[in-house]
Amino acid sequence: MTIIQAAVYGMIQGLTEFLPVSSSAHLALFPWLFGWKDPGLAFDVALHWGTLCGVVIYFWKDIRELAMGWLGSIGGRREQKNILPWQIILATIPGGLAGVALEKKAETIFRSPLLIALALGGLGILLYIADKKNTSRLPLTQLSWGKALSVGLSQALAIIPGVSRSGITITTGLFLNLDRDSAVRFSFLLSIPIILGAGLKKTGYLLHNVGSVVLWVGFATSALSGLAAIHFLLNFVKKRSFTPFAVYRILLALFILAWFSLNFR
């Protein structure tokens, strides 16, 4: 893999990990469309550590407040800032279990172009519906245990390329009447433990290739593009809807189906 390819992969990972368009779908599609070789497991781990670095940097103050809130909860405080850390932990469990149970399928049979297209298009439609129906909007301070768990359960579906971890959690949050900013913010905070867990599980592969330049290029570009994507989306949803992302998902799904039908008659 060339340095340019590593930079492209890193940008794709960083941008699509946090925008609701599916990073796994784009990372699966690029080698398929352009004939690039699979970058390998070590590089995949480097990309995940890069996006983790990006989200931690952006939400450092929030993470510090969550840690203080968690400590306060141990002391018996029951304000929302003390409850939210536990809600994030609860919501992380379903996605973590799904990742462990279905990891092999996610890397093989779930990467079918047809399945990716169906997931992209289907969630694109759901995202559009959820965004349009969401009229009674609630802030993150009113997140209930049931809603937190529902978002966590939906995150388990992100094991399927094309679904998108951020896409499914944001869509579920909107269906549960969270306002756009709260749905996005909770999705991003929820990404921290799930990306950390995935990174730690496979760090051994990264350590054996720590001297590789392309790994560091992928890490850096995924971190920087992840930071940009987070900043962009949080500001975008303050004034606009998710319609452009829903339309993009549907158009990409149609493109995949058309390309597949033309090349595999």
FILOZA-651171 format. One line per field, with one value per residue: y negated, z, x of N, C-alpha, C, CB in turn; residue in three letters; residue number from 0. Coordinates in steps of 0.02 Angstrom, whole numbers, plus 50000, padded with zeros to 5 digits. Atoms other than C-alpha are relative to their C-alpha. Last residue first. Glycine has a CB too. Layout:
BEGIN
n.py = Y:...;
n.pz = Z:...;
n.px = X:...;
ca.py = Y:...;
ca.pz = Z:...;
ca.px = X:...;
c.py = Y:...;
c.pz = Z:...;
c.px = X:...;
cb.py = Y:...;
cb.pz = Z:...;
cb.px = X:...;
aa = Ala:...;
i = NUM:...;
//
This chain:
BEGIN
n.py = 49972:49930:49963:50007:49968:49927:49976:50007:49951:49933:49994:49989:49933:49953:50004:49969:49928:49972:49997:49948:49935:49987:49980:49945:49932:49961:50040:50056:49983:49992:50067:50034:49974:50017:50072:50013:49974:50044:50064:49987:50001:50067:50043:49982:50026:50073:50023:49984:50045:50065:49996:50005:50070:50010:50040:50069:50040:49964:50003:50066:50004:49958:50041:49981:49929:49961:50013:49969:49928:49982:50004:49947:49934:49996:49970:49928:49977:50009:49952:49935:50002:49996:49935:49949:50007:49979:50051:50043:50071:50005:49966:50044:50057:49977:49987:50065:50029:49965:50006:50065:50006:50059:50026:50036:50057:49989:49947:50030:49989:49932:50002:50014:49940:49949:50022:49992:49929:49985:50028:49961:49936:49950:49932:49963:49998:49942:50007:50001:49986:50010:50068:50021:49991:50039:50071:50018:49998:50054:50063:50006:50013:50067:50047:49992:50029:50072:50033:49997:50045:50068:50013:50006:50065:49993:50049:50063:49999:49955:50006:50070:50011:49963:50030:50000:49941:49938:50000:49985:49929:49961:50005:49962:49927:49970:50000:49955:49932:49984:49989:49932:49952:49992:49942:49940:49994:49971:50048:49973:50053:50003:50034:49953:49950:50027:50000:49930:49980:50031:49965:49934:50009:50018:49939:49958:50031:49992:49997:50046:50069:50015:50012:50059:50058:50006:50030:50069:50039:50005:50047:50068:50019:50012:50067:50049:50010:49957:50029:50009:49942:50005:49946:50023:50041:49965:49948:50029:50015:49938:49966:50035:49993:49931:49993:49933:49971:49942:50018:50045:49971:49959:50036:50056:49975:49966:50052:50035:49957:49997:50064:50001:49955:50033:50051:50062:50060;
n.pz = 50035:49980:50002:50064:50052:49989:50017:50072:50033:49987:50040:50069:50004:49999:50065:50050:49987:50020:50073:50020:49985:50047:50067:50022:49987:50056:50046:49963:49978:50055:50022:49943:49990:50054:49997:49938:50009:50046:49966:49950:50036:50022:49942:49972:50043:49998:49933:49992:50046:49968:49941:50024:50014:50068:50037:49976:50060:50042:49969:50012:50071:50013:49998:50054:50016:49951:50007:50062:49992:49955:50040:50050:49973:49966:50043:49998:49934:49998:50046:49966:49945:50026:50033:49948:49966:50044:50050:49980:49990:49928:49991:50029:49956:49942:50023:50010:49933:49966:50034:49986:49928:49971:49951:50034:50040:50071:50020:50037:50071:50016:50018:50072:50037:49995:50045:50069:50017:50006:50064:50055:50004:49951:50024:49988:49927:49972:49992:49931:49991:49928:49986:49934:49950:50017:49995:49929:49965:50026:49975:49930:49997:50027:49944:49949:50021:50013:49935:49966:50034:49984:49931:50000:50027:50066:50045:49994:50036:50058:50043:50021:50053:50060:50031:50073:50026:49982:50031:50071:50006:49984:50056:50057:49992:50033:50072:50016:49987:50054:50059:49995:50010:50070:50030:49965:50016:50066:50053:50050:50035:49988:49937:49948:49992:49959:49931:49980:49986:49936:49948:49990:49963:49932:49969:49986:49944:49939:49943:50008:49999:49931:49960:50022:49980:49928:49988:50024:49948:49943:50018:49999:49930:49976:50024:49962:49934:49945:49964:49932:49956:49951:50004:50032:50059:50048:50030:50036:50070:50038:49998:50044:50069:50021:50015:49993:50067:50002:50041:49961:49934:50001:50020:49954:49933:50005:50008:49936:49952:50024:49983:49927:49985:50023:49951:50004:50000;
n.px = 50058:50008:49937:49965:50040:49999:49933:49992:50044:49971:49939:50022:50029:49943:49966:50043:50002:49935:49999:50047:49968:49944:50021:49957:50024:50024:50040:50030:50067:50047:50020:50030:50068:50047:50013:50037:50068:50036:50011:50052:50064:50014:50011:50064:50053:50003:50019:50070:50036:50000:50043:50069:50018:50024:49952:49999:49986:49953:49934:49971:49984:49941:49940:49956:50006:49962:49929:49977:50002:49946:49939:50004:49984:49935:49950:50008:49975:49927:49969:50002:49953:49931:49993:49995:49936:49946:49986:49944:50015:50017:50063:50051:50009:50038:50068:50032:50011:50054:50065:50028:50009:49968:50048:50053:49975:50013:49953:49946:50011:49978:49929:49995:50022:49947:49947:50024:49993:49928:49977:50029:49964:50020:49991:50062:50012:49966:49928:49978:49929:49996:50025:49977:50053:50059:49985:49990:50065:50042:49972:50018:50072:50009:49990:50052:50063:49992:49992:50064:50046:49979:50021:50073:50020:50029:49970:50035:50063:50007:49941:49994:50049:49979:49941:50009:50035:49964:49934:50010:50017:49941:49954:50025:50000:49942:50012:50056:49976:49953:50041:50026:49946:49979:50034:49976:49929:49992:50016:50046:50035:50072:50013:49978:50053:50053:49975:49999:50069:50018:49961:50030:50061:49980:49975:50058:50035:49961:50046:50056:49975:49979:50060:50037:49961:50008:50066:50000:49967:50046:50053:49971:49994:50068:50018:49961:50029:49979:49944:50023:49993:49947:49953:49938:50010:50042:49959:49943:50014:50009:49936:49953:50022:49985:49928:49969:49999:50043:50057:50043:50013:50060:50060:50014:50017:50065:50051:50007:50035:50069:50032:50008:50056:50061:50016:49962:50042;
ca.py = 50517:50473:50309:50216:50280:50240:50064:50029:50099:50003:49841:49865:49886:49732:49631:49691:49652:49480:49440:49485:49383:49231:49250:49245:49074:48902:48761:48840:49001:48930:48868:49039:49120:49010:49020:49209:49228:49114:49208:49373:49303:49262:49428:49531:49436:49463:49649:49686:49595:49686:49854:49807:49769:49944:49948:50003:50160:50293:50171:50148:50333:50341:50195:50305:50310:50141:50055:50136:50091:49912:49894:49956:49853:49690:49712:49684:49507:49478:49552:49453:49292:49331:49371:49222:49101:49167:49158:49322:49382:49571:49584:49453:49555:49710:49619:49551:49724:49805:49676:49661:49847:49856:49982:50006:50140:50247:50240:50076:50177:50184:49995:50017:50102:49957:49828:49927:49941:49752:49729:49848:49767:49596:49451:49288:49199:49247:49121:49172:49132:49149:49127:49277:49342:49269:49330:49504:49521:49464:49576:49724:49698:49687:49838:49941:49871:49902:50071:50131:50074:50158:50319:50314:50277:50429:50380:50467:50635:50606:50478:50450:50638:50660:50522:50584:50636:50515:50365:50407:50414:50245:50165:50230:50173:49994:49928:49979:49896:49738:49738:49759:49604:49509:49540:49425:49281:49312:49282:49431:49404:49552:49540:49671:49557:49416:49521:49552:49367:49325:49450:49383:49205:49256:49343:49189:49080:49199:49211:49154:49235:49398:49400:49377:49502:49632:49597:49628:49784:49853:49814:49898:50054:50064:50046:50194:50297:50282:50149:50259:50234:50097:50144:49976:50025:50170:50089:49932:50025:50110:49950:49856:49984:49996:49807:49795:49636:49554:49441:49496:49648:49583:49437:49521:49687:49608:49488:49632:49739:49594:49562:49746:49747:49595:49677:49828:50000;
ca.pz = 49236:49365:49303:49253:49398:49527:49460:49463:49639:49702:49621:49695:49868:49845:49793:49946:50066:49989:50003:50188:50218:50129:50226:50399:50435:50447:50570:50726:50629:50532:50684:50767:50597:50548:50714:50719:50537:50558:50712:50619:50470:50586:50677:50518:50432:50576:50599:50412:50395:50549:50477:50308:50392:50468:50627:50737:50634:50771:50891:50776:50770:50960:50973:50915:51065:51125:50966:50965:51148:51122:50971:51075:51228:51129:51006:51140:51163:50976:50972:51126:51042:50879:50961:51078:50935:50833:50973:51056:51006:51025:50834:50830:50949:50845:50688:50777:50841:50670:50573:50698:50693:50506:50427:50271:50342:50465:50640:50655:50705:50885:50892:50889:51058:51129:51065:51147:51309:51318:51281:51420:51545:51507:51416:51481:51501:51320:51262:51200:51033:51003:50814:50760:50617:50481:50558:50592:50415:50333:50443:50406:50219:50230:50344:50205:50068:50153:50224:50056:49967:50096:50079:49890:49902:50016:50164:50291:50227:50276:50402:50488:50492:50589:50714:50749:50932:50992:50899:50949:51132:51121:51032:51164:51311:51255:51297:51480:51494:51412:51531:51677:51622:51600:51778:51871:51748:51760:51948:52067:52187:52299:52316:52181:52071:52102:52036:51878:51863:51879:51741:51634:51660:51606:51454:51409:51423:51313:51182:51032:51087:51131:50964:50863:50961:50940:50754:50746:50855:50733:50583:50665:50699:50515:50469:50580:50506:50326:50190:50075:49903:49791:49640:49625:49657:49778:49870:49893:49935:50096:50173:50116:50192:50355:50373:50361:50301:50464:50478:50625:50558:50380:50395:50496:50403:50230:50274:50340:50186:50073:50175:50166:49978:49960:50067:49953:50000;
ca.px = 48769:48901:48974:48817:48709:48844:48871:48684:48663:48814:48753:48578:48653:48762:48608:48512:48653:48681:48495:48493:48651:48579:48413:48494:48418:48497:48530:48606:48632:48779:48876:48883:48912:49060:49152:49136:49189:49341:49401:49379:49476:49621:49620:49596:49737:49857:49822:49828:49994:50060:50011:50087:50253:50268:50372:50227:50198:50202:50123:49972:49928:49939:49818:49675:49560:49620:49560:49389:49363:49419:49304:49156:49204:49219:49075:48943:49006:48984:48809:48758:48817:48728:48560:48580:48616:48470:48343:48299:48126:48153:48147:48285:48393:48364:48421:48575:48619:48592:48691:48834:48865:48837:48716:48821:48933:48832:48909:48813:48661:48727:48710:48521:48529:48631:48506:48367:48467:48487:48302:48252:48372:48297:48380:48307:48475:48513:48383:48210:48130:47943:47944:48048:47944:48057:48220:48155:48085:48248:48355:48240:48257:48446:48444:48366:48476:48642:48590:48523:48681:48794:48695:48714:48900:48925:49033:48920:48983:49164:49231:49063:49036:49198:49155:48978:48986:49120:49049:48871:48922:49008:48860:48739:48850:48885:48711:48730:48902:48835:48686:48807:48904:48739:48676:48796:48772:48584:48585:48582:48727:48765:48954:48974:48869:48992:49134:49033:48995:49180:49220:49079:49142:49317:49245:49144:49299:49398:49260:49361:49524:49436:49344:49503:49608:49472:49470:49658:49649:49520:49631:49780:49675:49627:49811:49856:49713:49764:49759:49652:49726:49659:49556:49471:49289:49315:49460:49351:49190:49242:49313:49158:49039:49137:49137:48948:48856:48801:48954:49061:49153:49132:49251:49388:49384:49379:49520:49626:49594:49643:49801:49850:49819:49931:50066:50063:50000;
c.py = 50075:50029:50074:50044:49997:50035:50076:50028:49998:50053:50070:50008:50016:50071:50048:50000:50036:50076:50031:50008:50058:50067:50012:50021:50052:50070:50042:49960:49946:50010:50003:49930:49965:50022:49979:49926:49985:50022:49953:49937:50015:49995:49930:49957:50018:49972:49924:49976:50012:49948:49933:50006:49995:49927:49983:49956:49926:49961:50035:49997:49934:49998:50040:49961:50023:50074:50042:49991:50037:50076:50021:50001:50056:50069:50012:50035:50076:50023:49996:50054:50068:50004:50009:50069:50054:49996:50020:49946:49959:49927:49996:50031:49952:49943:50022:50009:49931:49971:50033:49992:49933:49994:49935:49971:49968:49940:50015:50050:49972:50015:50069:50000:49989:50064:50051:49979:50012:50072:50013:49975:50042:50063:50049:50071:50038:50006:50063:49992:49991:50017:49983:49927:49972:50006:49957:49925:49976:49997:49941:49934:49989:49979:49928:49952:50004:49968:49924:49964:49997:49949:49929:49985:49990:49931:50008:49947:49935:49990:50042:49992:49929:49989:50035:49973:50005:50060:50064:50003:50021:50074:50041:49999:50037:50076:50032:50006:50051:50071:50017:50017:50072:50048:50014:50064:50060:50009:50032:49948:50029:49945:49990:49969:50052:50050:49973:50006:50071:50019:49972:50038:50066:49991:49988:50064:50041:49971:50006:49997:49951:49929:49984:49985:49936:49939:49993:49966:49926:49960:49990:49948:49929:49978:49982:49929:49947:49979:50042:49975:49983:50063:49995:50055:49985:49962:50037:50054:49975:49986:50068:50035:49968:50011:50069:50002:50068:50034:50062:49970:49957:50036:50043:49965:49942:50023:50031:49946:49964:50043:50000:49936:50000:50042:49963:49951:49938;
c.pz = 49987:49971:50018:49995:49932:49943:50005:49977:49924:49964:50007:49953:49929:49994:49996:49931:49947:50009:49975:49924:49980:50011:49952:49929:49976:50021:49945:49956:50042:50025:49945:49982:50058:50017:49948:50003:50061:49992:49956:50039:50047:49964:49979:50061:50027:49959:50001:50067:50007:49957:50034:50058:49980:49990:49929:49962:50017:49937:49958:50026:49984:49927:49985:49999:49949:49983:50047:49990:49938:50008:50042:49955:49948:50029:50037:49957:50005:50066:50002:49957:50037:50056:49974:49970:50052:50034:49961:49947:50033:50021:50072:50007:49976:50048:50058:49980:49995:50069:50038:49969:50018:50074:50029:50048:49961:49961:49926:49981:49958:49925:49981:49977:49925:49962:50000:49949:49928:49979:49989:49933:49941:49992:50056:49972:50018:50076:50032:50003:50073:50023:50074:50013:50068:50053:49987:50008:50072:50037:49978:50030:50072:50003:49976:50058:50053:49983:49992:50068:50035:49968:50021:50071:50001:49975:49928:49951:50005:49966:49937:49951:49973:49942:49936:49963:49924:49966:50013:49963:49927:49993:50011:49940:49938:49998:49961:49924:49981:50008:49940:49940:50004:49990:49930:49969:50035:49982:49932:49949:49942:49965:50015:50069:50053:50011:50047:50072:50024:50020:50070:50055:50013:50044:50072:50036:50021:50061:50067:50063:49997:50005:50072:50045:49983:50026:50074:50013:49979:50057:50058:49984:50007:50073:50022:49978:50040:50068:50059:50042:50069:50044:50047:49996:49963:49935:49945:49970:49962:49926:49963:49998:49952:49927:49974:49978:49997:49932:49991:49960:50038:50066:50009:49983:50045:50068:49997:49997:50066:50048:49980:50022:50075:50015:49981:50055:50000;
c.px = 50011:49936:49993:50061:50035:49963:50003:50067:50008:49958:50030:50060:49979:49975:50059:50032:49959:50000:50065:50001:49955:50034:50058:49984:50050:49979:49967:49952:49967:49929:49946:49976:49966:49929:49948:49980:49957:49927:49959:49982:49942:49933:49980:49984:49931:49942:49990:49974:49925:49964:49994:49950:49927:49977:49978:50048:50007:50019:50053:50072:50035:50021:50063:50066:50052:50001:50043:50075:50025:50003:50060:50062:49999:50014:50066:50053:49997:50030:50075:50032:50002:50050:50071:50010:50011:50068:50063:50009:50055:49991:49975:49931:49946:49987:49956:49927:49968:49986:49944:49931:49969:49985:50026:49949:49943:50027:49993:50054:50056:49992:50026:50072:50005:49982:50057:50052:49977:50011:50075:50024:49975:50042:49983:50004:49936:49989:50030:50075:50020:50071:50003:49981:50018:49945:49938:50012:50008:49934:49957:50025:49977:49927:49995:50007:49946:49932:50005:50003:49932:49952:50018:49974:49924:49978:49976:50026:49961:49932:49994:50057:50005:49953:50020:50061:50001:49968:50039:50067:49991:49988:50063:50047:49973:49997:50058:49991:49946:50027:50044:49956:49976:50058:50026:49972:50031:50074:50015:49978:49959:49963:49926:49988:50018:49944:49947:50024:49996:49928:49983:50036:49964:49938:50020:50021:49940:49965:50037:49957:49941:50025:50018:49941:49963:50037:49986:49933:50003:50032:49952:49947:50027:50000:49929:49981:50037:49975:50024:50059:49972:50001:50059:50054:50065:49993:49961:50046:50061:49993:49997:50068:50051:49980:50016:50073:50035:49995:49957:49943:49949:49985:49937:49935:49979:49977:49930:49947:49988:49959:49927:49965:49986:49939:49936:49979:50044;
cb.py = 49964:50007:49969:49929:49966:50017:49969:49927:49988:50015:49947:49941:50007:49990:49929:49965:50014:49968:49929:49983:50004:49944:49947:50059:50011:50004:49947:49954:50064:50059:49961:49996:50075:50033:49960:50019:50074:50000:49968:50054:50049:49976:49997:50075:50027:49971:50021:50074:50011:49977:50052:50056:49972:50048:50036:49999:50010:50068:50031:49946:50008:50071:49968:49991:50016:49990:49928:49971:50023:49967:49929:49993:50017:49947:49956:50019:49968:49927:49988:50019:49944:49939:50007:49998:49930:49957:49931:50042:49994:50032:50073:49986:49962:50057:50053:49958:49996:50074:50031:49944:50010:49936:50052:50045:50024:50012:50063:49944:49970:50051:49971:49932:50018:50017:49930:49960:50044:49986:49925:49998:50039:50017:50011:49964:49928:49996:49938:50065:49955:50042:49993:50008:50074:50022:49981:50039:50072:50010:49991:50059:50057:49996:50012:50070:50035:49989:50027:50072:50021:49988:50051:50065:49993:50049:50005:49975:50056:50073:50021:49954:50014:50075:50002:49960:49998:50009:49941:49947:50015:49985:49929:49973:50019:49978:49929:49976:50008:49948:49939:50007:49989:49933:49988:49996:49936:49956:49935:50031:49947:49994:49933:50017:50035:49937:49959:50042:49991:49923:49993:50039:49952:49936:50028:50018:49929:49968:50058:50019:49988:50049:50061:50010:50000:50064:50043:49998:50026:50070:50025:49995:50049:50063:49998:50011:50065:50003:49932:50067:50022:49937:50004:49942:49935:50013:50050:49955:49948:50038:50011:49928:49968:50051:49985:50050:49952:49981:49970:49944:50006:50051:49977:49951:50037:50059:49959:49969:50065:50029:49941:50006:50071:49985:49950:49968:50000;
cb.pz = 49934:50078:50047:49989:49994:50068:50045:49979:50019:50076:50020:49976:50048:50064:49987:49998:50070:50042:49971:50024:50074:50005:49972:50047:49966:49945:49969:50027:50040:49955:49974:50059:50013:49935:49989:50062:49986:49932:50018:50048:49942:49954:50044:50020:49929:49976:50051:49994:49927:50015:50049:49948:49944:49985:49997:50074:49949:49980:50070:50033:49958:50020:50068:49934:49975:50070:50012:49940:50017:50068:49971:49957:50054:50056:49939:49976:50057:49987:49929:50018:50049:49955:49942:50045:50032:49937:50033:50009:50042:50042:49979:49927:50008:50035:49945:49947:50038:50007:49933:49975:50037:49964:50057:49951:49953:49986:50042:50040:49979:50041:50057:49984:50020:50072:50022:49990:50048:50067:49998:50003:50065:49994:49975:49970:50027:49985:50043:50036:49956:50039:49975:50005:50006:49933:49950:50029:49999:49924:49976:50041:49967:49928:50033:50027:49938:49943:50036:50011:49927:49974:50048:49974:49929:50002:50003:50071:50026:50021:50039:50060:50025:50015:50049:49981:50024:50076:50024:49967:50040:50070:49988:49979:50060:50035:49977:50032:50075:49999:49985:50065:50052:49971:49998:50074:50020:49947:50009:50034:49973:50072:50000:49991:49933:49968:50006:49953:49939:49996:49987:49934:49963:50000:49961:49935:49982:49991:49992:49940:49940:50022:49998:49930:49966:50035:49967:49927:50012:50025:49938:49951:50038:49991:49923:49990:50038:50001:50026:50030:50005:50044:49931:50038:50019:50030:50053:50046:49996:50026:50072:50023:49990:50045:50063:49961:49953:50023:49930:50029:50040:49945:49927:49999:50030:49951:49938:50019:50012:49928:49966:50035:49976:49925:50008:49930:50061;
cb.px = 49987:50000:50048:50019:49932:49968:50053:49995:49927:50003:50051:49957:49941:50042:50024:49932:49971:50056:49991:49929:50017:50051:49954:49992:49931:50053:50043:50054:50002:50021:50060:50049:50002:50023:50065:50041:50002:50034:50067:50023:50000:50056:50064:49999:50007:50065:50054:49989:50023:50071:50027:49986:50045:49942:50065:50017:49944:49972:49998:49958:49936:49985:50007:49965:49930:49970:50014:49961:49930:49991:50010:49936:49951:50004:50013:49931:49959:50018:49975:49928:49983:50014:49950:49939:50005:50001:50009:50066:49939:50055:50006:50015:50064:50036:49999:50037:50067:50016:50005:50046:50067:49979:49989:49965:50055:49925:49989:50031:49934:49960:50041:49967:49928:50013:50027:49936:49960:50035:49986:49925:49991:49925:50072:49941:49995:50075:50017:49979:50042:49947:49927:50077:49984:49973:50055:50060:49972:49987:50072:50027:49960:50026:50068:50002:49976:50050:50061:49978:49990:50072:50032:49968:50025:49940:50076:50006:49956:50008:50061:50010:49929:50005:50058:49939:49928:50000:50040:49955:49936:50023:50018:49933:49959:50064:49990:49936:50019:50058:49957:49960:50054:50018:49924:49982:50037:49966:50041:49940:50050:49989:50034:50075:49987:49972:50065:50044:49957:50007:50076:50001:49953:50042:50060:49962:49978:50068:49953:49958:50047:50055:49954:49977:50070:50026:49945:50016:50072:49980:49962:50059:50045:49957:50004:50076:49999:50074:49981:49971:50073:49990:50026:50027:49967:49931:50023:50040:49945:49940:50023:50008:49931:49964:50041:49960:50033:49931:50023:50042:50065:50005:50006:50055:50059:50003:50014:50066:50041:49997:50037:50068:50015:50003:50058:49991:49952;
aa = Arg:Phe:Asn:Leu:Ser:Phe:Trp:Ala:Leu:Ile:Phe:Leu:Ala:Leu:Leu:Ile:Arg:Tyr:Val:Ala:Phe:Pro:Thr:Phe:Ser:Arg:Lys:Lys:Val:Phe:Asn:Leu:Leu:Phe:His:Ile:Ala:Ala:Leu:Gly:Ser:Leu:Ala:Ser:Thr:Ala:Phe:Gly:Val:Trp:Leu:Val:Val:Ser:Gly:Val:Asn:His:Leu:Leu:Tyr:Gly:Thr:Lys:Lys:Leu:Gly:Ala:Gly:Leu:Ile:Ile:Pro:Ile:Ser:Leu:Leu:Phe:Ser:Phe:Arg:Val:Ala:Ser:Asp:Arg:Asp:Leu:Asn:Leu:Phe:Leu:Gly:Thr:Thr:Ile:Thr:Ile:Gly:Ser:Arg:Ser:Val:Gly:Pro:Ile:Ile:Ala:Leu:Ala:Gln:Ser:Leu:Gly:Val:Ser:Leu:Ala:Lys:Gly:Trp:Ser:Leu:Gln:Thr:Leu:Pro:Leu:Arg:Ser:Thr:Asn:Lys:Lys:Asp:Ala:Ile:Tyr:Leu:Leu:Ile:Gly:Leu:Gly:Gly:Leu:Ala:Leu:Ala:Ile:Leu:Leu:Pro:Ser:Arg:Phe:Ile:Thr:Glu:Ala:Lys:Lys:Glu:Leu:Ala:Val:Gly:Ala:Leu:Gly:Gly:Pro:Ile:Thr:Ala:Leu:Ile:Ile:Gln:Trp:Pro:Leu:Ile:Asn:Lys:Gln:Glu:Arg:Arg:Gly:Gly:Ile:Ser:Gly:Leu:Trp:Gly:Met:Ala:Leu:Glu:Arg:Ile:Asp:Lys:Trp:Phe:Tyr:Ile:Val:Val:Gly:Cys:Leu:Thr:Gly:Trp:His:Leu:Ala:Val:Asp:Phe:Ala:Leu:Gly:Pro:Asp:Lys:Trp:Gly:Phe:Leu:Trp:Pro:Phe:Leu:Ala:Leu:His:Ala:Ser:Ser:Ser:Val:Pro:Leu:Phe:Glu:Thr:Leu:Gly:Gln:Ile:Met:Gly:Tyr:Val:Ala:Ala:Gln:Ile:Ile:Thr:Met;
i = 264:263:262:261:260:259:258:257:256:255:254:253:252:251:250:249:248:247:246:245:244:243:242:241:240:239:238:237:236:235:234:233:232:231:230:229:228:227:226:225:224:223:222:221:220:219:218:217:216:215:214:213:212:211:210:209:208:207:206:205:204:203:202:201:200:199:198:197:196:195:194:193:192:191:190:189:188:187:186:185:184:183:182:181:180:179:178:177:176:175:174:173:172:171:170:169:168:167:166:165:164:163:162:161:160:159:158:157:156:155:154:153:152:151:150:149:148:147:146:145:144:143:142:141:140:139:138:137:136:135:134:133:132:131:130:129:128:127:126:125:124:123:122:121:120:119:118:117:116:115:114:113:112:111:110:109:108:107:106:105:104:103:102:101:100:99:98:97:96:95:94:93:92:91:90:89:88:87:86:85:84:83:82:81:80:79:78:77:76:75:74:73:72:71:70:69:68:67:66:65:64:63:62:61:60:59:58:57:56:55:54:53:52:51:50:49:48:47:46:45:44:43:42:41:40:39:38:37:36:35:34:33:32:31:30:29:28:27:26:25:24:23:22:21:20:19:18:17:16:15:14:13:12:11:10:9:8:7:6:5:4:3:2:1:0;
//
